[in-house]
Amino acid sequence: MKVFVTGVGGQLGHDVMHELAERGHEMIGSDVLPDFDNGMPYYPLDITDATGVRETLERVKPDAVIHCAAWTAVDLAEDADKVEKVRAINGGGTANIAAVCKMLDCKMMYISTDYVFDGQGSEPWQPDCKDYAPLNVYGQTKLEGELAVANGLEKFFIVRIAWVFGKNGNNFIKTMLNIGKKYDTLRVVNDQIGTPTYTLDLARLLVDMVETERYGYYHATNEGGYISWYEFACEIFRQAGYDTQVVPVTTAEYGLSKAARPFNSRLDKSKLIENGFVPLPTWQDALSRYLKEL
């Protein structure tokens, strides 16, 4: 199978490319960097350029596209001078890819987020729930991407993830480790609940999925139960052997985020098992492997 992967300079796209290579698939990566080189086939591509997207995908003629590219700087997306750019990438760029996938009749996998929901309540969000009410620009634009895929294609996977960490890029674990070296005590919010997602584990699942025709909406995070960011930070320091003390605070007490954050990021993943996919390992195990990788 020939697979075109966007956003290979990021945490997830990087791991997806390596997983495809290990399985013997023909893979082609893309990103906005003109001279990116990780030893794999690569096209520089601005997904907001509809003509460039069409010409590139027509040249490649993939059997599937795994669309990992996105604007993910949640707070920066709230800046007035950034909103249209975020919308052009997450919404318009995704629509550009979906349009060509339809023309080529190839599969498309879109990586989305729990931020498409309002993050209220305590019940896990179901994959096929359509009660969209994003709280911020990032969530709004990722929802625009979802709708472009779902309304334009039949052969699609929409996979919502949350609390992502991987080797190639910045994430909560790296931030905690860096800050934990400098301070004895940290404040971390304990009223936002979800589950971490290790890109190495997720990449394996995404390739499992794209090898099938079991299309639709899915949720994918690591197993191991729902936790708060505070609980995640405590486990990070415990496994890393840090003596850093973590103080639980509410989101209101923390008060530093420009963008509103969901309190409820619980994602129901039972649809994976129902469709024959193997769930991801526990987040505790994923954290242990990740710290060794670092």
N, C-alpha and C positions, 0 to 999 in steps of 0.2 A: 504494500500500500504506500502511496506517495502522500505525505502529509506536509502541509504548509503551516508553520507556527509563527504567530506574531509575538512581538515583545520578548524576544529571546535574550535581551540584555537584562531582563528582570529576574526576580527570584524563581517564579514558576516556569516561565518560558525556557529558561536555562535548563531546568531539570526535565522538562518535557522532551526537549531535544535529545538529551542523553538517554532517556528511557526509550524513545523511538529507535535510537541508534543501537541500543543493546538488543532490541528485538528484531533487528534486521530490516526495519522499514526504511524507505527512502524519505529523508526529511530535508526540508528547506526552511531556513529561519529568516526572519526579517525584524527590523527595528529602525528607528529614526537615525541611528548612528551611521555615518557614511563609510567608516573604515573599521567597523566592528569585526573582530576575527577571533573565533573560538575553535578554529580548525574544522568547521562544518560549513556546508553550503549556505550562502547568505545573500539576501537582497536588501539594500537600504530602501526603506519604504515609509512614507508619511501617509498613514491611513486616512487622513483628512483630505487627501488628494484623490478624488474619485477616479480620475483618468489614470493616475499612477497605479492605483489598486487594480483597476480593470486590466491594464496592460501587463502588470506583473503576474497576476493570477492566470491570465490567458496564456502567458508564456510558460508558466509552471505546469498548468493543467493538473492540479492536485485531486486526489480522491477525497480528501478531507482537509478542512482548515480548523486548527485549534487556535482560537483567538484569545491570547493572553494579554495583549497590549491594552493599556488603560492609563488614564490619569488617576493616581491613587493617593495623592497628597490631599487628604480630606480637609484639613484646615485651610491650606492655601487656596483650595477651590472656592472658598467663600469670598475671596478678594474680588472686588467689583471688576477689576481689569483682567481677571482670569476666567470668569464665568463662561464667556463665549468660547474660549479655547478649550475648557474642560468639556463643554457640550459638544464641540466639534470633534473631539477625540472619542469620548465615551459613547455619545449618541450617533453623531454623523459618521464617524469613522467605522463604527460597527455596521451602520446601515450600508455604507459603501461596500464592505466585505460581503454582507448578506446578499446584496443585489447581484454580485458577481457569482457567488456560490449558487444562487438560483439559476443564473444563466448557464453555468457549467454543470448543473445538476450534481453538485458534490455535497458531502456532509459538512455541517458547520457546528463547532462546539464553542459556546460563548461562556466565559468565566464571569459570573456575576457575584452578588454579595447580599448578605442579610440586610444591608442598608436600604434595600428597596421597600422594606416594611417600616412601620412606625416605632418598632422596638418597645412597645408597651405590653403590659401583662406578664404572665409567667409561663404560658403554654408554648411549647416548641412550635415554630412555624412549619407548616406543611409545604412540601415542594410545589404542589399544585394550587396553593392559596393565591388568590388574586386580590387580596385586600391590601393593595399597595398604598403607602402613605409615607414616602421618604422624608426624612427630617432635614436633609441638607442637600447642597448642590451635587456632591458626589453621588449620593443615593438617587437623586432625581435623574442624573445623566446616565447612570448605570441602568436604571429602569428604562430610559429611552432606548438604550442598546438592546435590552431584553425584548422590548416590544417590536423593534425593527427585525429581530431574528424570528420571533414567534409568529408575527403577522405576515412575514414575507416568505417563510420556508416551511417545508414539511419535514425535511431530513435534518433536524437540529437537536442538539443537546444544550440545555441551559443549566449550568452547574453553579449553584450558589455556595460560596465558601465564607469563612470568617477567621479573623485573628491569625493571619498568615505569617509564617516564618520560614526562611530558607537561607541557604549559605550565601547566595548572590544578591546582596542588597541589605537595606536597613529594616529592622523589625524590633518588636518589643523586647525580645530576649537580649539582643545586642545592646539596646538602650539601657536595660537594667544592669547588665554586666559592666558597661562603661561607667554608669553613674554610681554603681555599687562600689567601684574602686575608689571613688572620690569622697563618698559620704558614708557616715556610720548609720544614718537613719533616712528612710525614704517614705513619702506618703504616696499611697496607691489606692485608686478607687475600688470600692468593694460592692457597689450597687449596679454594676454593669456585668451581666452574666452571659457566658457563651462557652465555646470550646475552641482551643487552638487547632491550627491546620499546618502540618509540616509539608512543604512543597515536594519533598522527595517522595513521601508516601502518596500525596495527591497525584503526582505525575503518573505513578503506576496505575492508579485507578482511572485517570483520564484516558490513558492509552487502552486500558481494558475496555472502556466504554466505546471509544471511537472505533474499535475493531468490530463492534456489533452494529445492529440497526435498532437497538432498543432506545428509540428517541424519546425526548420529553424533558421535563424539569426534574432536577435532582438537587439534593443537598449533600455536601461532602465536607466533613471535618474529621479530625481524629476521634476515636472513641475515648472512653475514660471518664465520662460524666461532665456535667456542666459546672463551671467554676467562675469566680470573679477574677478580675485582673489582679486583685490583691492576693488571692490564693495562688494564681499563676506565678506572681513575683516571688512569693515565699518558697515555692517549689524550685524555681530557678536558682535562688540563692542556696537552698539546701543541697541541690544536686551539684552546684558549682563549688560548694565548700566555702561560701562567703559567710561572714558574721554579720552582715548588714541587717539591721532591724527594719521591718516594714510596718508602717502604721496605716491601718485601714481608715479611709475617709469617704464621704459621699461625693458624688459628682459635683454637687453644689459647693461643697467645702473645697474641693480641688480647684475648680473655677478657672482653669487656664485654657480650655479648648475654645477655639473660635467657632467651630461647627458643632451643632447638637449631635450627641452620640446616643445610639439606642441602648436602653437599659436591658432589653430582652433580645439577645442574639442567639437564643437557643434554636437550633435547626434540627428538625426531625429527619433522620437519615434512613428510616426503615424501608423506604422505596428502593434503596440500593440492594438490600437483601432480597426483596420481593422480585427484583429483576435479575437476580443471579450474580450480582457483583459482590466481591469480597470487601467488607468494611476496612477502613484504615486501622492500624494499630492504635493503642491508647496514646493519649498525648503525653503521659508520663514517660512511656517508653520512647516516644519520638523525641522528647526533650533530652533524654539521656543520650540517644544516638547523635543528636544535633550538637550537643556540647562536646562530644568526642570529635565530631567532624570539625568543629571550630578550632 
